[in-house]
Amino acid sequence: MNIREKVSKNLKEAMIKKDTNLISTLRLILAAIKERDIISKGKGHDSEVNDKEIISLLQTMIKQRKGSIELYVKGNRVDLAKKEEHEIEIISNFLPSQLSKQEIDEVINKTIKSSEFNSMKDMGKVIKIIKQQYDGMMDFGYVSKVVKEKLSNL
């Protein structure tokens, strides 16, 4: 079952349970996916967006919510920040399981050693290799920060 089908199935179940918060978040996800489908068809593609593109979309949605949380906390709107956190939890359920920070560090170390990268000029290459193998499984903002730190210390 692909991600689009999982979201639709969960939406039906949420409607039966009358979970309004879950329903609204799942509808947001489906609307974003449909918007991507429309954009894709406008570019001449015949099919709907695939799971890889949906994962990218979901990660973007999570980033947006994290940014909103920061603003809400600064604005002393804890209620809205909690709502965003709840949406992040729901969206995260449709992403592949995320690697821990320790596992991410191991992947970065292994990639740098195996490819013998040794300068900051290689940062993009390291991230590209990691992204090819682990896209959707880690926070690449964190990866970028760690790679930069490790390459600058070599």
Order of alpha helices (4+ residues) and beta strands (2+ residues): alpha-alpha-alpha-alpha-alpha-alpha-alpha
